[in-house]
Amino acid sequence: MGLLGLMRSGAVTADEVEAAARRAIEAVNAELNALTLPLFEPALGHDPRGPLAGVPFLIKDSQPFARGVPFAIGSRAIRGAVASADHELMARFRAAGLVTLGQTTTPEMALSFATESVRYGFTRNPWDLERGVGGSSGGAAALVAAGAVPVAHANDGAGSIRVPAAACGLVGLKPSRGRTPCGPLIGEAAFGHSAEFALTRTVRDAAHLLDAVGGAPPVGEKYAAPPPPRPYADEPRADPGRLRVALTTAAWSGVPVDPQVAAVTVNAGQVLEWIGHTVTEASPAVDPDLLVEAMMLGAIAAGAALLRARRRPDPALLEAVTRRLIAETQAFTALDMMAAVDAQHQVTRPVGLFFEEYDLLVTPTLGHLPARHGALDYDDPDYSMRSWLRRIFEYGPFTAPFNVSGNPAISLPLGHSREGLPIGVQLVAARDREDLLLRVAAQLEQAVPWHDRKPPVHAD
């Protein structure tokens, strides 16, 4: 992060950086609607000796995350809820020295690829204010893309880091299962589908942040990824060697993919061939019906959290899909649960076998350009949970299999449409191979640089 160099050289102070970030956030948020609360005053406590000390930061309203901070998970039905303890990842953000200034928007229960809620309204895309930012980490994506902060907390249960990264022109890394913690209040995030991390503008920043927060799991954590052989910050400068790369622009569900999105993905494959990798048209065998059944595990986990809440929310204040979620959670049987777990295994095994043959998979991140506001209507009463999942997977059909399987995946902003909208390309590697993803992502960042691209709404 360039800010670190400036602060360490004495060119600016941490207080000056914070003040500038506050001005920038407030300036662009007036157009983007990406904050849930007024900025924190003062910033949340952090270690001034941490490796990222002084870097402005934002957290996501997706769960009780930071001690003493109210949360609503995008819902007008959740009022007066305050986190009683830090999430383990929040504790690591503090220890890293990140200066947390505010909280970003998410759709209700974080169950949409559109950051639109009855409570907060539409979060707008800095590239085109008539379009959405993806979801569910959409508020974070909007403010990072607009240059207000260099990095912001995000999490990903079906694509919620990668989808907004693609919609807003950012780097969105979903780590391997177990690479980042999910406790102490959550024992198993969405049956292992959800990963916590962040959105950044550069591959380098993602690598440095992963070093800062992705260490050994806390005692009792169910999932644990093996430690890397060296710091992730070393990987963007490392040679990945000649890789076996598979590429597909065909969605497993058969839904059509926008030709401009497909073209950017094909171009990424051509760049990888030019670099020296072997690129073949291939993809894992993912059954779309089994994928939906497996993803029901994450949805039911969200429904169960609502039903177990100390203050159960008023159904009249919930949006339609959440009300349906509660009803389906209550009707879900042990046999349904076992069928969903079996579907999870039937998705995971072909993905694992695929990476015995290939080092890397390249796909589009989204199947379409960033959606216009209202295209994914979470308050539509006609949806069941399965039909809702199918609907959002029409928009983002490439991300969810790797939540089920636990593979690391990254979205890179490798192109723009004729309309000037960002287009993301997804890279996926074998389990626990974030090192490989970062090496190849850095090669693409050098070959197809995106740093000089700025949206019309930007905090210059």
Kinemage of the C-alpha trace (Angstrom):
@kinemage 1
@onewidth
@group {chain A} dominant
@subgroup {mainchain}
@vectorlist {calphas} color= white
{ca met a 1} P 0.000 0.000 0.000
{ca gly a 2} L 1.530 3.285 -1.122
{ca leu a 3} L 0.200 5.008 1.973
{ca leu a 4} L 2.482 2.922 4.170
{ca gly a 5} L 5.547 4.171 2.322
{ca leu a 6} L 4.414 7.765 2.667
{ca met a 7} L 3.793 7.429 6.387
{ca arg a 8} L 7.034 5.558 7.052
{ca ser a 9} L 9.037 8.157 5.153
{ca gly a 10} L 7.496 10.945 7.202
{ca ala a 11} L 5.916 12.596 4.151
{ca val a 12} L 2.537 12.398 5.888
{ca thr a 13} L 1.376 11.422 9.350
{ca ala a 14} L -1.197 8.801 10.250
{ca asp a 15} L -3.471 11.577 11.539
{ca glu a 16} L -3.262 13.389 8.207
{ca val a 17} L -4.084 10.182 6.331
{ca glu a 18} L -7.088 9.534 8.559
{ca ala a 19} L -8.383 13.068 8.112
{ca ala a 20} L -8.023 12.836 4.331
{ca ala a 21} L -9.802 9.450 4.302
{ca arg a 22} L -12.687 10.845 6.314
{ca arg a 23} L -13.115 13.703 3.855
{ca ala a 24} L -12.897 11.326 0.897
{ca ile a 25} L -15.414 8.840 2.322
{ca glu a 26} L -17.952 11.535 3.091
{ca ala a 27} L -17.502 13.173 -0.316
{ca val a 28} L -18.109 10.045 -2.414
{ca asn a 29} L -20.643 8.463 -0.069
{ca ala a 30} L -23.022 11.329 -0.756
{ca glu a 31} L -23.392 9.829 -4.245
{ca leu a 32} L -22.800 6.132 -3.511
{ca asn a 33} L -24.864 5.458 -0.352
{ca ala a 34} L -22.362 2.876 0.887
{ca leu a 35} L -22.278 3.519 4.672
{ca thr a 36} L -24.736 2.152 7.250
{ca leu a 37} L -23.783 4.545 10.067
{ca pro a 38} L -22.033 7.878 10.514
{ca leu a 39} L -18.258 7.514 10.515
{ca phe a 40} L -16.845 6.277 13.810
{ca glu a 41} L -15.570 9.080 15.998
{ca pro a 42} L -12.947 8.249 17.099
{ca ala a 43} L -11.776 5.414 14.853
{ca leu a 44} L -11.915 1.946 16.376
{ca gly a 45} L -8.894 1.045 18.483
{ca his a 46} L -5.883 -0.459 16.714
{ca asp a 47} L -2.221 -1.241 17.332
{ca pro a 48} L -0.065 1.642 16.047
{ca arg a 49} L 2.871 -0.789 15.805
{ca gly a 50} L 1.071 -3.199 13.431
{ca pro a 51} L 2.419 -3.925 9.935
{ca leu a 52} L -0.390 -1.889 8.307
{ca ala a 53} L -0.569 0.822 10.960
{ca gly a 54} L -2.366 3.953 9.828
{ca val a 55} L -4.093 2.496 6.752
{ca pro a 56} L -7.770 3.614 6.596
{ca phe a 57} L -10.231 0.730 6.674
{ca leu a 58} L -13.955 -0.121 6.762
{ca ile a 59} L -15.888 -3.103 8.107
{ca lys a 60} L -18.979 -4.763 6.607
{ca asp a 61} L -22.425 -4.938 8.226
{ca ser a 62} L -22.738 -8.708 7.802
{ca gln a 63} L -22.600 -9.992 11.399
{ca pro a 64} L -21.662 -8.947 14.937
{ca phe a 65} L -18.080 -8.051 14.081
{ca ala a 66} L -16.539 -5.265 16.172
{ca arg a 67} L -17.096 -4.964 19.904
{ca gly a 68} L -19.531 -2.167 20.729
{ca val a 69} L -20.532 -1.488 17.102
{ca pro a 70} L -24.227 -1.834 16.109
{ca phe a 71} L -25.052 -4.244 13.305
{ca ala a 72} L -28.208 -4.911 11.293
{ca ile a 73} L -27.102 -7.242 8.431
{ca gly a 74} L -28.917 -4.888 6.088
{ca ser a 75} L -32.287 -5.436 7.778
{ca arg a 76} L -34.761 -2.921 9.178
{ca ala a 77} L -36.026 -5.786 11.406
{ca ile a 78} L -32.757 -5.859 13.388
{ca arg a 79} L -32.675 -2.847 15.705
{ca gly a 80} L -30.503 -2.152 18.715
{ca ala a 81} L -28.171 -5.122 18.150
{ca val a 82} L -24.589 -4.444 19.199
{ca ala a 83} L -21.602 -6.775 18.908
{ca ser a 84} L -20.575 -7.987 22.366
{ca ala a 85} L -17.097 -9.103 21.296
{ca asp a 86} L -14.663 -8.793 18.437
{ca his a 87} L -14.760 -11.364 15.668
{ca glu a 88} L -11.350 -13.052 15.574
{ca leu a 89} L -10.663 -11.442 12.220
{ca met a 90} L -11.544 -8.020 13.631
{ca ala a 91} L -9.014 -8.634 16.392
{ca arg a 92} L -6.442 -9.341 13.677
{ca phe a 93} L -7.417 -6.212 11.732
{ca arg a 94} L -6.843 -4.203 14.919
{ca ala a 95} L -3.506 -5.923 15.565
{ca ala a 96} L -2.432 -5.169 11.989
{ca gly a 97} L -2.926 -1.475 12.744
{ca leu a 98} L -5.809 -0.825 10.339
{ca val a 99} L -7.727 2.351 11.228
{ca thr a 100} L -11.404 1.398 11.079
{ca leu a 101} L -13.494 4.439 10.205
{ca gly a 102} L -16.951 3.091 9.369
{ca gln a 103} L -19.315 0.283 8.397
{ca thr a 104} L -20.457 -0.565 4.856
{ca thr a 105} L -23.778 -1.646 3.383
{ca thr a 106} L -24.928 -5.146 2.559
{ca pro a 107} L -28.236 -6.636 1.356
{ca glu a 108} L -30.537 -8.118 3.982
{ca met a 109} L -28.918 -11.223 5.507
{ca ala a 110} L -26.130 -10.847 2.896
{ca leu a 111} L -28.095 -13.183 0.606
{ca ser a 112} L -27.998 -11.282 -2.680
{ca phe a 113} L -25.603 -10.314 -5.437
{ca ala a 114} L -27.156 -6.817 -5.303
{ca thr a 115} L -26.458 -4.451 -2.405
{ca glu a 116} L -29.982 -3.116 -2.204
{ca ser a 117} L -32.163 -3.261 0.893
{ca val a 118} L -35.370 -1.755 2.168
{ca arg a 119} L -33.391 -0.425 5.137
{ca tyr a 120} L -30.581 1.326 3.268
{ca gly a 121} L -31.758 1.579 -0.332
{ca phe a 122} L -29.516 1.151 -3.380
{ca thr a 123} L -25.748 1.353 -3.077
{ca arg a 124} L -24.614 2.939 -6.337
{ca asn a 125} L -21.716 2.001 -8.575
{ca pro a 126} L -19.021 4.701 -8.976
{ca trp a 127} L -18.654 3.673 -12.633
{ca asp a 128} L -22.357 4.273 -13.342
{ca leu a 129} L -24.712 5.519 -10.647
{ca glu a 130} L -27.672 3.801 -12.353
{ca arg a 131} L -26.089 0.391 -11.766
{ca gly a 132} L -25.448 -1.764 -8.735
{ca val a 133} L -22.215 -2.748 -7.062
{ca gly a 134} L -22.812 -6.480 -6.749
{ca gly a 135} L -23.138 -8.130 -3.389
{ca ser a 136} L -23.065 -8.852 -0.718
{ca ser a 137} L -19.907 -6.803 0.025
{ca gly a 138} L -21.189 -3.978 -2.146
{ca gly a 139} L -20.708 -0.981 0.137
{ca ala a 140} L -17.085 -1.971 0.671
{ca ala a 141} L -16.540 -2.322 -3.078
{ca ala a 142} L -18.093 1.052 -3.869
{ca leu a 143} L -15.852 2.959 -1.457
{ca val a 144} L -12.633 1.144 -2.371
{ca ala a 145} L -13.351 1.586 -6.089
{ca ala a 146} L -14.044 5.290 -5.541
{ca gly a 147} L -10.618 5.737 -3.926
{ca ala a 148} L -11.932 6.603 -0.471
{ca val a 149} L -9.970 3.790 1.237
{ca pro a 150} L -7.426 1.330 -0.173
{ca val a 151} L -8.920 -1.764 1.472
{ca ala a 152} L -12.149 -2.801 3.187
{ca his a 153} L -13.460 -5.879 4.978
{ca ala a 154} L -15.571 -8.278 2.909
{ca asn a 155} L -16.713 -11.874 3.109
{ca asp a 156} L -17.770 -14.449 0.561
{ca gly a 157} L -20.367 -17.220 0.955
{ca ala a 158} L -21.256 -17.680 -2.730
{ca gly a 159} L -19.257 -14.941 -4.462
{ca ser a 160} L -19.732 -11.953 -2.172
{ca ile a 161} L -16.111 -10.764 -2.463
{ca arg a 162} L -15.565 -11.642 -6.126
{ca val a 163} L -18.920 -10.436 -7.492
{ca pro a 164} L -18.595 -6.835 -6.192
{ca ala a 165} L -14.925 -6.850 -7.188
{ca ala a 166} L -15.987 -7.602 -10.749
{ca ala a 167} L -18.810 -5.043 -10.694
{ca cys a 168} L -16.556 -2.269 -9.368
{ca gly a 169} L -13.179 -2.982 -10.974
{ca leu a 170} L -11.289 -4.329 -7.953
{ca val a 171} L -9.162 -7.243 -6.803
{ca gly a 172} L -11.299 -9.679 -4.821
{ca leu a 173} L -9.545 -12.650 -3.212
{ca lys a 174} L -11.599 -15.381 -1.547
{ca pro a 175} L -9.114 -17.394 0.523
{ca ser a 176} L -9.153 -21.165 0.946
{ca arg a 177} L -11.418 -22.643 3.575
{ca gly a 178} L -9.732 -22.198 6.945
{ca arg a 179} L -7.209 -19.587 5.808
{ca thr a 180} L -8.958 -16.849 7.789
{ca pro a 181} L -10.904 -17.367 11.034
{ca cys a 182} L -14.676 -17.307 11.544
{ca gly a 183} L -14.950 -17.381 15.375
{ca pro a 184} L -15.552 -16.888 18.182
{ca leu a 185} L -19.291 -16.189 17.826
{ca ile a 186} L -19.647 -18.328 14.689
{ca gly a 187} L -18.463 -21.912 14.876
{ca glu a 188} L -18.802 -22.818 11.204
{ca ala a 189} L -19.628 -20.057 8.741
{ca ala a 190} L -22.369 -21.308 6.377
{ca phe a 191} L -21.227 -24.932 6.734
{ca gly a 192} L -17.735 -23.940 5.607
{ca his a 193} L -18.893 -22.070 2.499
{ca ser a 194} L -18.084 -18.574 3.764
{ca ala a 195} L -14.615 -17.030 3.873
{ca glu a 196} L -13.644 -13.733 5.501
{ca phe a 197} L -11.202 -11.310 3.934
{ca ala a 198} L -11.303 -7.985 2.054
{ca leu a 199} L -11.463 -6.034 -1.199
{ca thr a 200} L -8.354 -4.245 -2.504
{ca arg a 201} L -7.214 -2.335 -5.560
{ca thr a 202} L -3.969 -4.249 -6.145
{ca val a 203} L -2.669 -7.800 -5.917
{ca arg a 204} L 0.184 -6.589 -3.720
{ca asp a 205} L -2.237 -5.169 -1.158
{ca ala a 206} L -4.196 -8.427 -1.023
{ca ala a 207} L -0.972 -10.340 -0.396
{ca his a 208} L 0.198 -8.044 2.412
{ca leu a 209} L -3.189 -8.142 4.104
{ca leu a 210} L -3.337 -11.944 3.907
{ca asp a 211} L 0.028 -12.094 5.665
{ca ala a 212} L -1.301 -9.800 8.381
{ca val a 213} L -4.549 -11.666 9.150
{ca gly a 214} L -4.278 -15.194 7.751
{ca gly a 215} L -2.072 -16.838 10.354
{ca ala a 216} L -2.646 -19.874 12.532
{ca pro a 217} L -6.302 -20.488 13.430
{ca pro a 218} L -7.494 -19.802 16.952
{ca val a 219} L -7.832 -22.779 19.305
{ca gly a 220} L -10.926 -24.815 18.504
{ca glu a 221} L -11.466 -23.502 14.955
{ca lys a 222} L -13.021 -26.312 12.905
{ca tyr a 223} L -11.168 -25.597 9.656
{ca ala a 224} L -7.471 -24.837 9.350
{ca ala a 225} L -5.400 -24.240 6.210
{ca pro a 226} L -1.719 -25.217 6.262
{ca pro a 227} L 0.690 -22.307 6.722
{ca pro a 228} L 2.350 -20.988 3.556
{ca pro a 229} L 6.032 -21.807 3.037
{ca arg a 230} L 6.892 -18.082 2.865
{ca pro a 231} L 5.107 -14.731 3.184
{ca tyr a 232} L 2.385 -14.087 0.633
{ca ala a 233} L 3.936 -10.671 0.047
{ca asp a 234} L 6.804 -12.495 -1.721
{ca glu a 235} L 4.505 -14.214 -4.204
{ca pro a 236} L 3.659 -11.376 -6.626
{ca arg a 237} L 7.389 -11.201 -7.480
{ca ala a 238} L 7.791 -14.988 -7.844
{ca asp a 239} L 7.777 -16.966 -11.086
{ca pro a 240} L 4.897 -19.484 -11.131
{ca gly a 241} L 6.598 -21.568 -13.812
{ca arg a 242} L 4.793 -22.914 -16.875
{ca leu a 243} L 1.260 -23.770 -15.767
{ca arg a 244} L -1.526 -25.966 -17.106
{ca val a 245} L -4.408 -23.506 -17.380
{ca ala a 246} L -8.022 -24.439 -18.132
{ca leu a 247} L -10.377 -21.777 -19.460
{ca thr a 248} L -14.133 -21.696 -19.905
{ca thr a 249} L -16.693 -19.021 -20.676
{ca ala a 250} L -19.625 -21.458 -20.494
{ca ala a 251} L -21.731 -21.372 -17.321
{ca trp a 252} L -22.383 -24.792 -15.798
{ca ser a 253} L -26.089 -23.998 -15.632
{ca gly a 254} L -26.224 -23.201 -19.344
{ca val a 255} L -27.293 -19.569 -18.821
{ca pro a 256} L -25.961 -17.256 -21.545
{ca val a 257} L -22.889 -15.154 -20.810
{ca asp a 258} L -22.602 -11.596 -22.114
{ca pro a 259} L -20.326 -11.608 -25.197
{ca gln a 260} L -18.264 -8.702 -23.844
{ca val a 261} L -17.641 -10.585 -20.590
{ca ala a 262} L -16.676 -13.728 -22.495
{ca ala a 263} L -14.331 -11.761 -24.764
{ca val a 264} L -12.400 -10.270 -21.822
{ca thr a 265} L -12.006 -13.766 -20.345
{ca val a 266} L -10.739 -15.176 -23.644
{ca asn a 267} L -8.291 -12.273 -23.878
{ca ala a 268} L -7.001 -13.120 -20.394
{ca gly a 269} L -6.326 -16.650 -21.633
{ca gln a 270} L -4.436 -15.285 -24.633
{ca val a 271} L -2.321 -13.123 -22.337
{ca leu a 272} L -1.520 -16.152 -20.199
{ca glu a 273} L -0.451 -18.048 -23.334
{ca trp a 274} L 1.739 -15.101 -24.354
{ca ile a 275} L 3.341 -15.160 -20.896
{ca gly a 276} L 4.190 -18.832 -21.458
{ca his a 277} L 1.427 -20.921 -19.894
{ca thr a 278} L -0.468 -23.688 -21.673
{ca val a 279} L -4.162 -22.813 -21.969
{ca thr a 280} L -6.837 -25.411 -22.765
{ca glu a 281} L -10.596 -25.089 -22.989
{ca ala a 282} L -11.877 -27.180 -20.063
{ca ser a 283} L -13.838 -26.932 -16.816
{ca pro a 284} L -14.817 -29.129 -13.861
{ca ala a 285} L -18.066 -31.078 -14.070
{ca val a 286} L -20.390 -29.038 -11.840
{ca asp a 287} L -24.031 -30.126 -11.680
{ca pro a 288} L -26.068 -26.903 -11.319
{ca asp a 289} L -28.928 -28.598 -9.480
{ca leu a 290} L -26.554 -30.165 -6.971
{ca leu a 291} L -24.870 -26.783 -6.557
{ca val a 292} L -28.175 -25.167 -5.584
{ca glu a 293} L -28.883 -27.988 -3.100
{ca ala a 294} L -25.410 -27.586 -1.591
{ca met a 295} L -25.847 -23.819 -1.329
{ca met a 296} L -29.054 -24.369 0.616
{ca leu a 297} L -26.752 -25.198 3.535
{ca gly a 298} L -25.527 -21.613 3.670
{ca ala a 299} L -29.036 -20.225 3.305
{ca ile a 300} L -30.410 -22.444 6.063
{ca ala a 301} L -27.533 -21.392 8.316
{ca ala a 302} L -28.638 -17.771 7.864
{ca gly a 303} L -32.247 -18.679 8.594
{ca ala a 304} L -31.261 -20.605 11.704
{ca ala a 305} L -29.280 -17.617 12.981
{ca leu a 306} L -32.412 -15.476 12.765
{ca leu a 307} L -34.565 -18.096 14.486
{ca arg a 308} L -32.038 -18.494 17.303
{ca ala a 309} L -31.519 -14.784 17.849
{ca arg a 310} L -32.198 -13.507 21.350
{ca arg a 311} L -34.592 -10.982 19.833
{ca arg a 312} L -36.335 -12.708 16.959
{ca pro a 313} L -37.002 -10.098 14.227
{ca asp a 314} L -40.520 -9.007 13.368
{ca pro a 315} L -41.437 -10.880 10.146
{ca ala a 316} L -43.442 -7.881 8.934
{ca leu a 317} L -40.190 -5.892 8.774
{ca leu a 318} L -38.250 -8.536 6.871
{ca glu a 319} L -37.960 -8.574 3.097
{ca ala a 320} L -39.853 -11.262 1.199
{ca val a 321} L -36.993 -13.666 0.501
{ca thr a 322} L -35.912 -13.581 4.160
{ca arg a 323} L -39.463 -14.376 5.269
{ca arg a 324} L -39.435 -17.302 2.871
{ca leu a 325} L -36.038 -18.325 4.225
{ca ile a 326} L -37.388 -18.518 7.775
{ca ala a 327} L -40.342 -20.639 6.672
{ca glu a 328} L -38.112 -23.021 4.715
{ca thr a 329} L -35.604 -23.242 7.567
{ca gln a 330} L -38.368 -24.282 9.945
{ca ala a 331} L -39.548 -26.933 7.472
{ca phe a 332} L -36.029 -28.261 6.730
{ca thr a 333} L -35.653 -31.808 8.088
{ca ala a 334} L -32.652 -33.891 9.068
{ca leu a 335} L -33.085 -35.810 5.816
{ca asp a 336} L -33.039 -32.532 3.879
{ca met a 337} L -29.851 -31.594 5.677
{ca met a 338} L -28.161 -34.878 4.814
{ca ala a 339} L -29.208 -34.506 1.175
{ca ala a 340} L -27.665 -31.030 1.093
{ca val a 341} L -24.430 -32.305 2.663
{ca asp a 342} L -24.328 -35.098 0.087
{ca ala a 343} L -24.815 -32.520 -2.688
{ca gln a 344} L -21.907 -30.549 -1.223
{ca his a 345} L -19.668 -33.614 -1.536
{ca gln a 346} L -20.836 -34.261 -5.093
{ca val a 347} L -19.786 -30.736 -6.058
{ca thr a 348} L -16.499 -30.807 -4.153
{ca arg a 349} L -15.099 -34.098 -5.480
{ca pro a 350} L -15.151 -33.237 -9.226
{ca val a 351} L -13.573 -29.858 -8.454
{ca gly a 352} L -10.810 -31.542 -6.469
{ca leu a 353} L -10.150 -34.049 -9.253
{ca phe a 354} L -10.056 -31.273 -11.818
{ca phe a 355} L -7.118 -29.645 -10.056
{ca glu a 356} L -5.201 -32.901 -10.231
{ca glu a 357} L -5.038 -32.274 -13.983
{ca tyr a 358} L -4.872 -28.472 -14.146
{ca asp a 359} L -3.009 -25.858 -12.087
{ca leu a 360} L -5.446 -23.033 -12.703
{ca leu a 361} L -8.991 -22.409 -13.927
{ca val a 362} L -9.957 -19.146 -15.654
{ca thr a 363} L -13.619 -18.095 -15.958
{ca pro a 364} L -15.636 -14.897 -16.056
{ca thr a 365} L -16.532 -13.688 -12.575
{ca leu a 366} L -19.998 -12.468 -13.525
{ca gly a 367} L -22.035 -13.647 -16.460
{ca his a 368} L -23.198 -10.106 -17.220
{ca leu a 369} L -22.253 -6.455 -16.908
{ca pro a 370} L -23.060 -4.771 -13.573
{ca ala a 371} L -26.840 -4.969 -13.150
{ca arg a 372} L -29.157 -1.995 -13.108
{ca his a 373} L -30.819 -1.212 -9.796
{ca gly a 374} L -33.798 -3.427 -9.080
{ca ala a 375} L -32.817 -6.220 -11.470
{ca leu a 376} L -32.364 -8.593 -8.496
{ca asp a 377} L -35.428 -7.861 -6.365
{ca tyr a 378} L -34.922 -9.491 -2.964
{ca asp a 379} L -38.312 -8.209 -1.790
{ca asp a 380} L -40.205 -10.193 -4.454
{ca pro a 381} L -42.600 -12.629 -2.690
{ca asp a 382} L -42.678 -15.066 -5.616
{ca tyr a 383} L -39.244 -16.526 -4.842
{ca ser a 384} L -38.521 -19.684 -2.885
{ca met a 385} L -34.966 -20.040 -1.598
{ca arg a 386} L -34.026 -22.396 -4.411
{ca ser a 387} L -35.525 -20.177 -7.106
{ca trp a 388} L -33.792 -17.158 -5.557
{ca leu a 389} L -30.437 -18.953 -5.614
{ca arg a 390} L -31.000 -19.894 -9.246
{ca arg a 391} L -31.854 -16.274 -10.032
{ca ile a 392} L -28.684 -14.811 -8.537
{ca phe a 393} L -26.627 -17.591 -10.139
{ca glu a 394} L -27.957 -16.455 -13.527
{ca tyr a 395} L -26.190 -13.163 -12.845
{ca gly a 396} L -23.103 -14.647 -11.174
{ca pro a 397} L -22.910 -18.297 -12.324
{ca phe a 398} L -19.189 -18.942 -11.833
{ca thr a 399} L -18.355 -18.251 -8.185
{ca ala a 400} L -20.391 -20.489 -5.853
{ca pro a 401} L -18.820 -23.898 -6.699
{ca phe a 402} L -15.589 -22.769 -5.071
{ca asn a 403} L -17.326 -21.796 -1.854
{ca val a 404} L -18.677 -25.335 -1.684
{ca ser a 405} L -15.294 -26.871 -2.500
{ca gly a 406} L -13.210 -24.435 -0.417
{ca asn a 407} L -10.773 -23.536 -3.215
{ca pro a 408} L -9.136 -20.102 -3.279
{ca ala a 409} L -10.353 -17.834 -6.071
{ca ile a 410} L -9.620 -14.275 -7.118
{ca ser a 411} L -11.403 -11.792 -9.372
{ca leu a 412} L -9.223 -9.384 -11.356
{ca pro a 413} L -10.416 -6.257 -13.250
{ca leu a 414} L -9.009 -7.231 -16.643
{ca gly a 415} L -11.297 -5.315 -18.960
{ca his a 416} L -14.068 -2.805 -19.566
{ca ser a 417} L -17.192 -2.907 -21.683
{ca arg a 418} L -18.044 -0.538 -24.524
{ca glu a 419} L -20.087 1.360 -21.930
{ca gly a 420} L -17.013 1.814 -19.748
{ca leu a 421} L -18.129 -0.715 -17.122
{ca pro a 422} L -15.554 -2.958 -15.427
{ca ile a 423} L -15.386 -6.660 -16.280
{ca gly a 424} L -13.815 -9.162 -13.894
{ca val a 425} L -12.070 -12.448 -14.660
{ca gln a 426} L -11.899 -15.196 -12.035
{ca leu a 427} L -8.842 -17.370 -11.384
{ca val a 428} L -9.225 -20.510 -9.267
{ca ala a 429} L -6.456 -22.744 -7.900
{ca ala a 430} L -6.258 -25.983 -5.939
{ca arg a 431} L -7.002 -25.895 -2.218
{ca asp a 432} L -4.504 -23.857 -0.193
{ca arg a 433} L -2.714 -22.487 -3.283
{ca glu a 434} L -3.207 -18.777 -2.693
{ca asp a 435} L 0.502 -18.486 -3.459
{ca leu a 436} L -0.068 -19.630 -7.035
{ca leu a 437} L -3.075 -17.340 -7.488
{ca leu a 438} L -1.067 -14.327 -6.326
{ca arg a 439} L 1.843 -15.123 -8.670
{ca val a 440} L -0.354 -15.426 -11.753
{ca ala a 441} L -2.559 -12.502 -10.725
{ca ala a 442} L 0.569 -10.341 -10.507
{ca gln a 443} L 1.629 -11.454 -13.995
{ca leu a 444} L -1.756 -10.384 -15.364
{ca glu a 445} L -1.661 -7.132 -13.386
{ca gln a 446} L 1.647 -6.303 -15.050
{ca ala a 447} L 0.513 -7.378 -18.528
{ca val a 448} L -2.955 -5.772 -18.377
{ca pro a 449} L -2.548 -2.977 -15.816
{ca trp a 450} L -5.639 -1.381 -14.348
{ca his a 451} L -4.168 1.176 -11.935
{ca asp a 452} L -4.784 4.161 -14.193
{ca arg a 453} L -8.503 3.424 -14.560
{ca lys a 454} L -10.679 5.550 -12.296
{ca pro a 455} L -14.475 5.694 -12.164
{ca pro a 456} L -16.345 8.974 -12.683
{ca val a 457} L -17.096 9.119 -8.953
{ca his a 458} L -13.645 9.164 -7.367
{ca ala a 459} L -12.063 10.803 -4.326
{ca asp a 460} L -9.224 12.593 -6.132
